[in-house]
Amino acid sequence: MVTRRGFTLLEVLVVIVVIALLATLVAPNIFRNVGDAKVATAKAQMESLATALDTYRLDNGRYPTSAQGLNALWQKPTIDPPVTWREPYVRKAIPDDPWGRPYVYLAPGKANPSGFDLASYGADGQPGGDGENADILSWK
């Protein structure tokens, strides 16, 4: 007597349909969490950069200018270099925001004329927006 092993085409198709249904139910929840994680990452990076900017100001008497940019925290600026620049104020090179764009840095800031403005424009890279496209601002 010969016994057959394996699955029939119908059994394989049923399994594929079940997996597809589960994926359509679970995937939106996973991707929503990815967007939330990117927003949380941007906020955490901006807090870290703000702390480094405050340390820079304590050492040099002012924040880096907009022309010097955030890179002044990593390497001594070549534009109007401060005399008392001590060391890198961050452990690694300045990261891009979680969407792969540089953070927007203005000093003096528009919202904070005596300090700085630090922002990420979110997933769309444009000012304004809602949800994952919303701006993430250091002063809010």
C-alpha positions as CSV (number, residue, x, y, z in Angstrom):
1,M,0.0,0.0,0.0
2,V,1.4,3.4,-1.0
3,T,0.9,6.4,1.3
4,R,1.0,9.8,-0.1
5,R,2.7,12.6,1.8
6,G,2.4,16.3,1.3
7,F,-0.4,18.9,1.0
8,T,-2.9,19.3,-1.7
9,L,-3.1,22.6,-3.7
10,L,-6.4,23.4,-1.9
11,E,-4.8,23.1,1.5
12,V,-1.9,25.3,0.5
13,L,-4.3,28.0,-0.9
14,V,-6.4,28.0,2.3
15,V,-3.2,28.6,4.4
16,I,-2.1,31.4,2.1
17,V,-5.6,33.1,2.4
18,V,-5.5,32.8,6.2
19,I,-2.0,34.3,6.3
20,A,-3.1,37.2,4.0
21,L,-6.1,37.9,6.2
22,L,-4.0,38.0,9.3
23,A,-1.5,40.3,7.6
24,T,-4.2,42.8,6.6
25,L,-5.4,42.9,10.2
26,V,-2.0,43.2,11.9
27,A,0.0,45.3,9.4
28,P,-1.7,48.6,10.0
29,N,-1.1,48.4,13.7
30,I,2.6,47.6,13.2
31,F,3.1,50.5,10.7
32,R,1.3,53.0,13.0
33,N,3.7,52.0,15.7
34,V,6.7,52.6,13.4
35,G,5.4,56.2,12.8
36,D,5.0,56.8,16.5
37,A,8.5,55.4,17.1
38,K,10.0,57.8,14.6
39,V,8.3,60.8,16.3
40,A,9.6,59.6,19.7
41,T,13.1,59.2,18.3
42,A,13.1,62.7,16.8
43,K,11.9,64.2,20.2
44,A,14.7,62.3,22.0
45,Q,17.4,63.3,19.6
46,M,16.2,66.9,19.8
47,E,16.4,66.9,23.6
48,S,19.9,65.5,23.4
49,L,20.9,68.2,20.9
50,A,19.3,70.9,23.0
51,T,21.4,69.8,26.0
52,A,24.6,69.8,23.9
53,L,23.7,73.3,22.6
54,D,23.2,74.6,26.2
55,T,26.7,73.1,27.1
56,Y,28.2,74.8,24.0
57,R,26.7,78.1,25.2
58,L,28.1,77.7,28.7
59,D,31.6,77.2,27.3
60,N,31.4,79.8,24.5
61,G,29.0,82.5,25.7
62,R,26.6,82.0,22.9
63,Y,24.9,79.3,20.8
64,P,26.4,78.3,17.4
65,T,25.1,80.6,14.7
66,S,22.8,79.3,12.0
67,A,25.7,79.5,9.6
68,Q,27.8,77.3,11.9
69,G,24.9,74.9,12.3
70,L,24.6,71.9,14.5
71,N,27.9,70.6,13.2
72,A,29.6,73.1,15.6
73,L,28.7,70.6,18.3
74,W,30.8,67.9,16.7
75,Q,33.7,69.8,15.1
76,K,35.1,73.2,15.9
77,P,33.5,75.7,13.5
78,T,35.5,77.2,10.7
79,I,33.2,80.1,10.4
80,D,33.8,82.6,13.2
81,P,35.3,79.9,15.5
82,P,34.9,80.4,19.2
83,V,38.2,80.7,21.2
84,T,36.9,78.5,24.1
85,W,35.6,75.6,22.0
86,R,36.6,72.7,24.2
87,E,35.7,69.4,22.7
88,P,32.9,67.7,20.8
89,Y,29.7,68.3,22.6
90,V,28.1,65.2,21.2
91,R,29.5,61.6,21.1
92,K,28.7,61.1,17.4
93,A,28.3,63.1,14.3
94,I,25.0,65.0,14.2
95,P,22.3,62.6,13.0
96,D,19.6,63.4,10.5
97,D,16.0,63.2,11.7
98,P,14.3,59.7,11.5
99,W,13.0,60.6,8.0
100,G,16.5,61.2,6.7
101,R,16.5,65.0,6.6
102,P,18.7,67.4,8.6
103,Y,17.2,69.0,11.6
104,V,16.3,72.7,11.1
105,Y,18.4,74.9,13.3
106,L,18.2,78.7,13.7
107,A,20.1,80.8,16.1
108,P,18.9,83.3,17.1
109,G,15.6,81.6,16.7
110,K,12.3,83.1,15.4
111,A,10.3,81.5,18.3
112,N,13.2,81.9,20.7
113,P,15.0,85.2,19.8
114,S,17.4,84.9,22.8
115,G,18.1,81.2,22.1
116,F,17.6,78.8,19.2
117,D,14.9,77.0,17.3
118,L,15.3,73.3,16.5
119,A,12.8,71.5,14.4
120,S,12.0,68.5,12.3
121,Y,9.3,68.8,9.7
122,G,8.1,65.2,10.1
123,A,7.6,62.6,7.4
124,D,6.6,65.0,4.6
125,G,9.6,67.3,5.2
126,Q,7.3,70.4,4.9
127,P,6.3,72.9,7.6
128,G,2.9,72.1,9.2
129,G,1.0,68.9,8.8
130,D,-0.9,66.4,11.0
131,G,-0.1,63.0,12.4
132,E,3.3,61.7,11.2
133,N,3.6,64.8,9.0
134,A,3.4,67.2,11.9
135,D,6.3,69.4,12.8
136,I,8.3,68.4,15.9
137,L,9.5,71.6,17.6
138,S,12.0,72.0,20.4
139,W,10.0,74.8,22.0
140,K,6.7,73.0,22.3
